[in-house]
């Protein structure tokens, strides 16, 4: 019996020593274990405790995983619960600053794009702050786009007058402002250019030059302007020519029946005027002769100079005869004779 007791006591001491080894002091790392360079555990240079468990290896995973909880597990769980509780007490949702920033961004973009105001499109936290930020930023964006439109409009007009299209803008409203102003400026450029070609056409025609040809890179708009001006001036000159010819024929009182129908009206107009001036000149020559004045003949009446002189002499002769008649009549009898003279003169003038 005494021998059995000794064996039991020895076994108990051995187990106690094993427990002491398993519970040796030392900090564990993040994996739940630590090094054992002296191999006190008999498990090698590294073993695990996994939250306070006896030293062990993870040959086939942790033997204590899923087992009973230790004080360390409880502490960890408590810590997690505490963390969860702390998280729940923190404010949820976006901050005031982020909402104001959102309102600023949306407002500026809408203002720049000239979109309809949409500050009430947002609902949620800090609505009033959002709307205020939106309104202020909207005005800034609108001012920005208006400035760019003005600059684009000025540039477009300038480029148009110089015939140099250079629209580098991307915003739709600004692009439109440039294009509209460019078109207006370019119309002025084209009109001025057309006038240059029209003047050239008139000049060539008046100098009796042949209608010139142009290179392929010259806009047909300007070529057409040149041709039309040349042809119109040619017709004007021809009409003036036939009108002058008609005038000359009217003075000599010899109409030309073989006139091109295109210029007949101009010829007849000139002829009528020439014929009227002829009659006036002949009458004037007669009166000058009758009054004893020196005969005056305009150069344009040189073709009928002989007729004019004849009429002048006729007037002189008539005047002389009238004077002789007056003397005779006066001799016959005062007032009665003078009355007879007046009647004769009246009939002659008619």
GUBA-886055 format. One record per residue (C-alpha): residue number from 1; x, y, z. Coordinates in Angstrom, 3 decimals, m for minus. Each point is the difference from the previous one (the first is absolute). Last residue first. Example, Ala and Ser with C-alpha at 12.3 -4.5 7.8 and 13.67 -1.06 7.14 Angstrom:
+-----+----------+----------+----------+
| pos |     east |    north |       up |
+-----+----------+----------+----------+
|   2 |   13.670 |   m1.060 |    7.140 |
|   1 |   m1.370 |   m3.440 |    0.660 |
+-----+----------+----------+----------+
//
This chain:
+-----+----------+----------+----------+
| pos |     east |    north |       up |
+-----+----------+----------+----------+
| 350 |  m46.902 |  132.735 | m135.841 |
| 349 |    2.823 |    2.476 |   m0.064 |
| 348 |   m0.971 |    1.170 |   m3.471 |
| 347 |   m3.701 |    0.433 |    0.887 |
| 346 |    0.836 |    2.120 |    3.043 |
| 345 |    2.352 |    2.125 |   m2.028 |
| 344 |   m2.717 |    0.736 |   m2.566 |
| 343 |   m2.544 |    0.867 |    2.699 |
| 342 |    2.456 |    2.293 |    1.760 |
| 341 |    0.741 |    1.855 |   m3.209 |
| 340 |   m3.722 |    0.619 |   m0.721 |
| 339 |   m0.412 |    1.507 |    3.467 |
| 338 |    2.979 |    2.269 |   m0.612 |
| 337 |   m1.597 |    1.260 |   m3.177 |
| 336 |   m3.246 |    0.825 |    1.712 |
| 335 |    1.769 |    1.787 |    2.826 |
| 334 |    1.990 |    2.323 |   m2.168 |
| 333 |   m0.981 |    0.122 |   m3.685 |
| 332 |    1.525 |   m0.833 |   m3.319 |
| 331 |    3.477 |    1.192 |    0.951 |
| 330 |   m0.057 |   m2.157 |    3.069 |
| 329 |   m0.757 |   m2.922 |   m2.259 |
| 328 |    2.922 |    0.712 |   m2.205 |
| 327 |    2.460 |    0.308 |    2.883 |
| 326 |   m1.330 |   m3.151 |    1.577 |
| 325 |    0.372 |   m1.928 |   m3.214 |
| 324 |    3.630 |    0.954 |   m0.319 |
| 323 |    0.604 |   m1.161 |    3.580 |
| 322 |   m1.777 |   m3.247 |   m0.643 |
| 321 |    2.086 |   m0.680 |   m3.056 |
| 320 |    3.200 |    0.427 |    1.995 |
| 319 |   m1.221 |   m2.272 |    2.790 |
| 318 |   m0.984 |   m2.643 |   m2.497 |
| 317 |    3.408 |    0.128 |   m1.565 |
| 316 |    1.753 |   m0.318 |    3.340 |
| 315 |   m2.181 |   m2.911 |    0.991 |
| 314 |    0.652 |   m1.780 |   m3.267 |
| 313 |    3.679 |    0.580 |    0.510 |
| 312 |   m0.175 |   m1.796 |    3.333 |
| 311 |   m1.990 |   m2.837 |   m1.511 |
| 310 |    2.629 |   m0.447 |   m2.682 |
| 309 |    2.719 |    0.152 |    2.597 |
| 308 |   m1.730 |   m2.735 |    1.957 |
| 307 |   m0.429 |   m2.147 |   m3.077 |
| 306 |    3.677 |    0.403 |   m0.887 |
| 305 |    1.053 |   m0.901 |    3.531 |
| 304 |   m2.029 |   m3.187 |   m0.051 |
| 303 |    2.827 |   m2.449 |    0.823 |
| 302 |    1.666 |    2.653 |    2.232 |
| 301 |   m2.965 |   m0.032 |    2.353 |
| 300 |    1.899 |   m1.718 |    2.812 |
| 299 |    2.481 |    2.865 |   m0.004 |
| 298 |   m2.618 |    2.501 |    1.119 |
| 297 |   m0.721 |    2.763 |   m2.520 |
| 296 |   m0.250 |    3.687 |    0.886 |
| 295 |   m0.999 |    2.489 |   m2.716 |
| 294 |    0.668 |    3.614 |    0.836 |
| 293 |   m3.238 |    1.880 |    0.636 |
| 292 |   m2.016 |    1.941 |   m2.578 |
| 291 |   m3.319 |   m0.692 |    1.651 |
| 290 |   m1.268 |   m1.944 |   m3.024 |
| 289 |    3.266 |   m1.863 |   m0.335 |
| 288 |    0.032 |   m1.033 |    3.661 |
| 287 |   m3.670 |   m0.954 |   m0.301 |
| 286 |    0.703 |   m2.238 |   m3.003 |
| 285 |    2.966 |   m1.630 |    1.748 |
| 284 |   m2.113 |   m0.666 |    3.116 |
| 283 |   m2.693 |   m1.657 |   m2.105 |
| 282 |    2.595 |   m2.188 |   m1.668 |
| 281 |    1.507 |   m0.906 |    3.362 |
| 280 |   m3.364 |   m0.853 |    1.581 |
| 279 |   m0.929 |   m2.234 |   m2.936 |
| 278 |    3.323 |   m1.829 |    0.196 |
| 277 |   m0.285 |   m0.418 |    3.786 |
| 276 |   m3.336 |   m1.742 |   m0.485 |
| 275 |    1.435 |   m2.274 |   m2.693 |
| 274 |    2.954 |   m0.935 |    2.202 |
| 273 |   m2.310 |   m0.881 |    2.925 |
| 272 |   m2.172 |   m2.189 |   m2.204 |
| 271 |    3.022 |   m1.705 |   m1.524 |
| 270 |    1.543 |   m0.765 |    3.392 |
| 269 |   m3.176 |   m1.673 |    1.259 |
| 268 |   m0.342 |   m1.828 |   m3.299 |
| 267 |    3.539 |   m1.353 |    0.278 |
| 266 |   m0.445 |   m1.100 |    3.617 |
| 265 |   m3.228 |   m1.762 |   m0.883 |
| 264 |    1.612 |   m1.711 |   m2.976 |
| 263 |    2.912 |   m1.400 |    2.005 |
| 262 |   m0.986 |   m3.657 |    0.264 |
| 261 |   m1.911 |    0.287 |   m3.311 |
| 260 |    3.235 |    0.655 |   m1.847 |
| 259 |   m0.446 |    3.144 |   m2.117 |
| 258 |   m0.508 |   m0.121 |   m3.763 |
| 257 |   m2.609 |    2.764 |   m0.467 |
| 256 |    2.389 |    2.885 |    0.575 |
| 255 |   m1.783 |    3.364 |    0.323 |
| 254 |    1.258 |    3.047 |   m1.951 |
| 253 |   m0.979 |    3.327 |    1.609 |
| 252 |    3.592 |    1.278 |    0.228 |
| 251 |   m0.557 |    0.681 |    3.692 |
| 250 |   m1.996 |   m3.180 |    0.455 |
| 249 |    2.761 |   m2.061 |   m1.594 |
| 248 |    2.452 |    1.426 |    2.543 |
| 247 |   m2.369 |   m0.804 |    2.859 |
| 246 |   m0.582 |   m3.506 |   m1.301 |
| 245 |    3.739 |   m0.590 |   m0.113 |
| 244 |    0.324 |    1.264 |    3.577 |
| 243 |   m2.811 |   m2.328 |    1.104 |
| 242 |    1.637 |   m2.798 |   m1.892 |
| 241 |    3.305 |    0.508 |    1.816 |
| 240 |   m1.646 |    0.458 |    3.375 |
| 239 |   m1.882 |   m3.226 |   m0.550 |
| 238 |    3.217 |   m1.715 |   m1.000 |
| 237 |    1.773 |    1.349 |    3.076 |
| 236 |   m2.769 |   m1.189 |    2.267 |
| 235 |   m0.001 |   m3.421 |   m1.659 |
| 234 |    3.745 |   m0.319 |    0.525 |
| 233 |   m0.372 |    1.164 |    3.577 |
| 232 |   m2.510 |   m2.753 |    0.650 |
| 231 |    2.259 |   m2.569 |   m1.666 |
| 230 |    3.086 |    0.953 |    2.015 |
| 229 |   m1.933 |    0.261 |    3.268 |
| 228 |   m1.615 |   m3.385 |   m0.642 |
| 227 |    3.311 |   m1.618 |   m0.858 |
| 226 |    1.811 |    1.368 |    3.069 |
| 225 |   m2.809 |   m0.976 |    2.392 |
| 224 |   m0.086 |   m3.497 |   m1.508 |
| 223 |    3.740 |   m0.359 |    0.582 |
| 222 |   m0.441 |    1.211 |    3.569 |
| 221 |   m2.636 |   m2.564 |    0.902 |
| 220 |    1.905 |   m2.654 |   m1.939 |
| 219 |    2.662 |    0.166 |    2.714 |
| 218 |    3.508 |    0.298 |   m1.438 |
| 217 |    1.994 |   m3.222 |    0.451 |
| 216 |   m0.520 |   m1.021 |   m3.632 |
| 215 |    1.931 |    2.969 |   m1.367 |
| 214 |   m1.809 |    2.836 |   m1.741 |
| 213 |   m0.759 |    1.003 |   m3.587 |
| 212 |   m0.168 |    3.588 |   m1.314 |
| 211 |   m2.730 |    1.642 |   m2.026 |
| 210 |    1.744 |    1.698 |   m2.880 |
| 209 |    1.134 |    3.551 |    0.548 |
| 208 |   m1.896 |    3.000 |   m1.371 |
| 207 |    1.302 |    2.255 |    2.761 |
| 206 |   m3.585 |    0.530 |    1.098 |
| 205 |   m0.535 |   m3.761 |    0.098 |
| 204 |    3.130 |   m0.713 |    2.015 |
| 203 |   m0.882 |    2.731 |    2.495 |
| 202 |   m3.557 |   m1.241 |    0.420 |
| 201 |    1.188 |   m3.566 |    0.626 |
| 200 |    2.628 |    1.141 |    2.513 |
| 199 |   m2.571 |    2.064 |    1.852 |
| 198 |   m2.248 |   m3.061 |    0.177 |
| 197 |    2.901 |   m2.122 |    1.267 |
| 196 |    0.729 |    2.451 |    2.825 |
| 195 |   m3.701 |    0.348 |    0.762 |
| 194 |   m0.258 |   m3.782 |    0.331 |
| 193 |    2.846 |    0.003 |    2.515 |
| 192 |   m1.755 |    2.626 |    2.101 |
| 191 |   m3.204 |   m2.033 |   m0.084 |
| 190 |    1.865 |   m3.203 |    0.828 |
| 189 |    1.752 |    1.529 |    3.008 |
| 188 |   m3.254 |    1.488 |    1.234 |
| 187 |   m1.632 |   m3.414 |   m0.273 |
| 186 |    2.989 |   m1.435 |    1.862 |
| 185 |   m0.589 |    2.300 |    2.951 |
| 184 |   m3.624 |   m1.059 |    0.340 |
| 183 |    0.834 |   m3.669 |   m0.476 |
| 182 |    2.808 |    0.223 |    2.549 |
| 181 |   m2.352 |    1.624 |    2.494 |
| 180 |   m2.478 |   m2.871 |   m0.309 |
| 179 |    2.759 |   m2.620 |    0.113 |
| 178 |    1.666 |    1.441 |    3.099 |
| 177 |   m3.244 |    0.282 |    1.962 |
| 176 |   m0.947 |   m3.565 |   m1.002 |
| 175 |    3.326 |   m1.387 |    1.223 |
| 174 |   m0.463 |    1.872 |    3.287 |
| 173 |   m3.465 |   m1.474 |    0.511 |
| 172 |    1.184 |   m3.532 |   m0.810 |
| 171 |    3.107 |    0.042 |    2.187 |
| 170 |    2.909 |   m1.242 |   m2.118 |
| 169 |    1.835 |    3.091 |   m1.263 |
| 168 |    2.911 |   m0.003 |   m2.463 |
| 167 |   m1.905 |    1.726 |   m2.813 |
| 166 |    2.660 |    1.342 |   m2.381 |
| 165 |   m1.556 |    1.027 |   m3.330 |
| 164 |    2.241 |    2.577 |   m1.708 |
| 163 |   m1.913 |    2.074 |   m2.552 |
| 162 |    1.465 |    3.179 |    1.545 |
| 161 |   m3.441 |    1.497 |    0.553 |
| 160 |   m1.127 |   m3.380 |    1.350 |
| 159 |    2.958 |   m0.306 |    2.362 |
| 158 |   m0.849 |    3.390 |    1.521 |
| 157 |   m3.681 |   m0.886 |    0.353 |
| 156 |    0.837 |   m3.386 |    1.536 |
| 155 |    2.506 |    1.515 |    2.425 |
| 154 |   m2.537 |    2.522 |    1.251 |
| 153 |   m2.681 |   m2.672 |    0.369 |
| 152 |    2.395 |   m2.401 |    1.719 |
| 151 |    0.976 |    2.677 |    2.529 |
| 150 |   m3.634 |    0.806 |    0.713 |
| 149 |   m0.920 |   m3.665 |    0.284 |
| 148 |    2.953 |   m0.628 |    2.347 |
| 147 |   m1.137 |    2.847 |    2.242 |
| 146 |   m3.554 |   m1.296 |   m0.003 |
| 145 |    1.274 |   m3.493 |    0.850 |
| 144 |    1.912 |    1.240 |    3.034 |
| 143 |   m2.808 |    2.234 |    1.206 |
| 142 |   m2.352 |   m2.991 |   m0.142 |
| 141 |    2.419 |   m2.209 |    1.920 |
| 140 |    0.376 |    2.638 |    2.693 |
| 139 |   m3.747 |    0.481 |    0.197 |
| 138 |   m0.543 |   m3.740 |    0.371 |
| 137 |    2.665 |   m0.179 |    2.725 |
| 136 |   m1.921 |    2.407 |    2.210 |
| 135 |   m3.309 |   m1.737 |   m0.634 |
| 134 |    1.378 |   m3.508 |    0.585 |
| 133 |    1.747 |    0.901 |    3.259 |
| 132 |   m3.242 |    1.474 |    1.321 |
| 131 |   m1.988 |   m2.992 |   m1.192 |
| 130 |    2.360 |   m2.521 |    1.597 |
| 129 |    0.059 |    1.854 |    3.308 |
| 128 |   m3.801 |    0.064 |    0.012 |
| 127 |   m0.144 |   m3.740 |   m0.732 |
| 126 |    2.418 |   m0.936 |    2.798 |
| 125 |   m0.965 |   m3.684 |    0.088 |
| 124 |   m2.249 |   m1.329 |   m2.726 |
| 123 |   m1.682 |    1.248 |   m3.116 |
| 122 |    1.725 |    1.384 |   m3.110 |
| 121 |   m1.793 |    1.089 |   m3.168 |
| 120 |   m0.996 |    3.245 |    1.653 |
| 119 |    3.136 |    1.781 |   m1.223 |
| 118 |   m0.916 |   m0.866 |   m3.594 |
| 117 |    0.265 |    3.274 |   m1.857 |
| 116 |   m0.574 |   m0.514 |   m3.701 |
| 115 |    3.281 |   m0.762 |   m1.765 |
| 114 |    2.312 |    2.768 |   m1.128 |
| 113 |    2.837 |   m2.550 |   m0.373 |
| 112 |    2.246 |    2.144 |    2.184 |
| 111 |   m2.819 |    0.595 |    2.455 |
| 110 |   m0.868 |   m3.692 |    0.154 |
| 109 |    3.657 |   m0.936 |    0.561 |
| 108 |    0.460 |    2.677 |    2.652 |
| 107 |   m3.151 |   m1.032 |    1.836 |
| 106 |    0.833 |   m3.703 |   m0.055 |
| 105 |    3.518 |    0.558 |    1.319 |
| 104 |   m1.056 |    2.466 |    2.688 |
| 103 |   m2.918 |   m2.149 |    1.129 |
| 102 |    2.274 |   m3.041 |    0.298 |
| 101 |    2.535 |    1.992 |    1.968 |
| 100 |   m2.739 |    1.168 |    2.329 |
|  99 |   m1.086 |   m3.621 |    0.486 |
|  98 |    3.591 |   m1.113 |    0.689 |
|  97 |    0.502 |    2.763 |    2.545 |
|  96 |   m3.216 |   m0.834 |    1.840 |
|  95 |    1.134 |   m3.613 |    0.392 |
|  94 |   m1.514 |   m2.992 |   m1.734 |
|  93 |   m1.939 |   m2.684 |    1.944 |
|  92 |    0.487 |   m1.531 |    3.565 |
|  91 |    1.127 |    1.647 |    3.222 |
|  90 |    2.085 |   m2.233 |    2.372 |
|  89 |   m1.891 |   m1.722 |    2.866 |
|  88 |   m0.444 |   m3.220 |   m1.938 |
|  87 |    3.716 |   m0.306 |   m0.562 |
|  86 |    0.674 |    0.167 |    3.753 |
|  85 |   m2.403 |   m2.864 |    0.665 |
|  84 |    1.630 |   m2.113 |   m2.650 |
|  83 |    3.381 |    0.695 |    1.519 |
|  82 |   m1.280 |   m1.032 |    3.419 |
|  81 |   m1.424 |   m3.186 |   m1.411 |
|  80 |    3.308 |   m0.697 |   m1.680 |
|  79 |    1.909 |    0.621 |    3.237 |
|  78 |   m2.365 |   m2.240 |    1.912 |
|  77 |    0.538 |   m2.727 |   m2.542 |
|  76 |    3.748 |    0.389 |    0.294 |
|  75 |   m0.205 |   m0.106 |    3.771 |
|  74 |   m2.208 |   m3.067 |   m0.138 |
|  73 |    2.417 |   m1.671 |   m2.331 |
|  72 |    2.862 |    0.873 |    2.370 |
|  71 |   m1.954 |   m1.391 |    2.935 |
|  70 |   m0.297 |   m3.215 |   m1.865 |
|  69 |   m2.763 |   m1.278 |   m2.178 |
|  68 |   m0.659 |   m3.658 |   m0.476 |
|  67 |    0.936 |   m1.656 |   m3.249 |
|  66 |   m0.488 |    1.210 |   m3.572 |
|  65 |    3.732 |    0.187 |   m0.527 |
|  64 |    1.798 |   m1.807 |    2.819 |
|  63 |    1.802 |   m2.556 |   m2.179 |
|  62 |    1.337 |    2.811 |   m2.230 |
|  61 |    0.718 |   m1.290 |   m3.502 |
|  60 |    1.301 |   m3.343 |   m1.069 |
|  59 |    3.589 |    0.457 |    1.182 |
|  58 |   m0.915 |    3.162 |    1.834 |
|  57 |    2.215 |   m0.702 |    3.022 |
|  56 |   m0.796 |    0.260 |    3.696 |
|  55 |    0.849 |    1.875 |    3.168 |
|  54 |   m2.934 |    0.000 |    2.429 |
|  53 |   m2.863 |    2.413 |   m0.823 |
|  52 |    0.212 |    3.638 |    0.973 |
|  51 |   m1.387 |    1.735 |   m3.129 |
|  50 |    1.481 |   m2.164 |   m2.717 |
|  49 |    2.972 |   m1.508 |    1.859 |
|  48 |    2.167 |   m0.868 |   m3.005 |
|  47 |    3.465 |   m1.553 |   m0.481 |
|  46 |    3.407 |    0.848 |   m1.400 |
|  45 |    3.534 |   m1.418 |    0.548 |
|  44 |   m1.202 |   m3.620 |    0.486 |
|  43 |   m2.869 |   m1.569 |    1.915 |
|  42 |    1.940 |   m1.113 |    3.098 |
|  41 |   m1.529 |    2.910 |    1.832 |
|  40 |    3.371 |    1.159 |    1.268 |
|  39 |    1.339 |   m0.040 |   m3.543 |
|  38 |    2.844 |    2.334 |    0.846 |
|  37 |   m0.835 |    2.220 |   m2.985 |
|  36 |   m3.708 |    0.124 |    0.816 |
|  35 |   m1.430 |    2.579 |   m2.436 |
|  34 |   m3.463 |    1.423 |    0.390 |
|  33 |   m3.655 |   m0.702 |   m0.764 |
|  32 |   m3.416 |    1.673 |   m0.509 |
|  31 |    0.615 |    1.006 |   m3.621 |
|  30 |    0.372 |    3.687 |    0.948 |
|  29 |    2.866 |   m0.879 |    2.322 |
|  28 |   m0.150 |   m1.631 |    3.433 |
|  27 |    1.730 |    1.322 |    3.076 |
|  26 |    1.818 |   m2.412 |    2.364 |
|  25 |   m0.613 |   m1.906 |    3.308 |
|  24 |   m0.139 |   m3.715 |    0.217 |
|  23 |   m3.432 |   m1.572 |    0.316 |
|  22 |    0.799 |   m3.143 |   m1.908 |
|  21 |    3.190 |   m0.572 |    2.036 |
|  20 |   m1.894 |    0.354 |    3.294 |
|  19 |   m2.618 |   m2.395 |   m1.222 |
|  18 |    2.665 |   m2.547 |   m0.900 |
|  17 |    1.589 |    0.372 |    3.461 |
|  16 |   m3.330 |   m0.675 |    1.630 |
|  15 |   m0.464 |   m3.103 |   m2.094 |
|  14 |    3.411 |   m1.345 |    1.116 |
|  13 |   m0.802 |    0.738 |    3.647 |
|  12 |   m3.267 |   m1.932 |   m0.241 |
|  11 |    1.769 |   m2.984 |   m1.530 |
|  10 |    2.497 |   m0.061 |    2.873 |
|   9 |   m2.744 |    0.193 |    2.563 |
|   8 |   m1.852 |   m2.872 |   m1.608 |
|   7 |    3.150 |   m2.196 |   m0.068 |
|   6 |    0.738 |    0.794 |    3.662 |
|   5 |   m3.558 |   m0.832 |    0.959 |
|   4 |    0.204 |   m3.334 |   m1.782 |
|   3 |    3.175 |   m0.925 |    1.924 |
|   2 |   m1.631 |    0.839 |    3.302 |
|   1 |   m2.786 |   m2.357 |   m0.848 |
+-----+----------+----------+----------+
//
